[in-house]
Amino acid sequence: NGSGMAAVVESARLITSQTCMQDHSIFFSVFDFEEVPADDVQPDEPCDVGACGSTEFVKSILSMYRQVVTSDVSTWGGVIVLSAVLNYNNTEMSQKMINETVFKETPGLEEAYEHVKADNYRGNFMTVVYRADGDSALHDAFTKKWSASADTQGRVESLIMPHKNITSIIDHQSGPFWAVYKYIIMHDVYSFWKLMEDIPAILVADTGYLRGRKKPYHLCGPNDNMELTEERLQFLKKTTDVSTAVIRDKAGTREQCRDPTAEAPANFKDGLELYGEMTMGPSDRSSYTFLISSFASTGIVHATLSNTTWSKEFAGRYDGDTHLLLLRPKAMFGTLDTLFCGMTGNLEELSDGVLYSGRLSGQCGISGATSEYITFVLYSQQDAIGGGPSLALPVILSLAAGIFVTAMTAWCIARRRNADQALRMPILSKAT
């Protein structure tokens, strides 16, 4: 399973190192307690059913996020679950089949079985597990990218779940094939299909210990590690590259964009401080300082927003095309404001400084309100605090910037809606 984690970390690196921004949110998640425990479960076992980490993620985070964005999850780009994705074995008879007598007759699995049998049971393919009703578009996107890859190593074998409510069939042990289906999908994809049945999700896996391995994962020790051959590393790379390409497409990533460092104000760099006010109500204004900790060539920005009694770390991107600086609170253990709070504004270069004006919205933990909408004007001239003469120009410009931000946002939404209405919501990616 470490190969799946390696794939998701590399995918995150590839996507965040690009200067072009995407239109939709991307989640990179890794979960613990995926494996179903052995039969001798102890009373203090932290997870006695398997897929506990992903179950907690769906219940405690994804469900809350869904309530905030109030959207139909069937329109989300989807979930790519990467399990073990390293083991390429082109040796004959290296691929075992679980309960082969039943497997070859199981609806949705017959074609894959015939392919493997005809190839003398070589473990030289990647499986993609999906439900025919609900996951087909995501499955087709993955297999199309795989086939189009310049790397011709390996093929995809599709394992089709013929019922959208497959987890219910497994839970109730209905029909003659439920045990085979359970073995195939009893990974983290199970949590998404069970708790959010309408969300598109696929499982990408090399079939685990059924491929030339002598022991199940939970019985493997340090001396049972698999040899890292060139073929296996290339297999992992291809899976990572294909997954990354699908995510970028689903998230609406632009292929070309302006250089963020060239488009940003000349003085917008590490160590820049901006000062100004946040308006939380008609008579509720507070002075704040905004420190740019770092501004990378990729447009990634780290900053700190603070006053005399309060401080919050932010991270995000500067968009060279729209001149918008979009930030979210940095993730902190035990808090979810990184998912539910956004700081968005226009960045302008003035003759005597830098102006950042816009709004914080969502659940940011600043005003104490459940749902916040806070406007801000931050300027790099400290004497602007308190409404002195230098504040007049920034305020006027911030109003104009606010109009510009609204107009630009509306234009972008309208343009993307016309281009691809189905992909308005976040795309998720994870590994076990």
VENBELWO-V748842 format. One record per run of one state. SS is the DSSP state (~ for helix, > for strand, _ for the rest). FROM is the first residue (numbers start at 1). TO is the last residue. If there is no record, write none. Layout:
[[SS;FROM;TO] [SS;FROM;TO]]
This chain:
[[_;1;1] [~;2;16] [_;17;25] [>;26;30] [_;31;51] [~;52;69] [_;70;72] [~;73;75] [>;76;82] [_;83;88] [>;89;89] [_;90;94] [>;95;95] [_;96;99] [~;100;103] [_;104;109] [~;110;118] [_;119;122] [>;123;123] [_;124;124] [>;125;131] [_;132;135] [~;136;148] [_;149;154] [>;155;161] [_;162;165] [~;166;171] [_;172;177] [~;178;185] [_;186;188] [~;189;195] [_;196;200] [>;201;205] [_;206;207] [~;208;210] [>;211;211] [_;212;216] [~;217;219] [_;220;221] [~;222;224] [_;225;229] [~;230;250] [_;251;259] [~;260;263] [_;264;272] [>;273;281] [_;282;283] [>;284;295] [_;296;299] [>;300;306] [_;307;310] [>;311;319] [_;320;323] [>;324;329] [_;330;336] [~;337;340] [>;341;350] [_;351;352] [>;353;362] [_;363;371] [>;372;379] [_;380;381] [~;382;384] [_;385;388] [~;389;419] [_;420;420] [~;421;423] [_;424;424] [>;425;431] [_;432;432]]
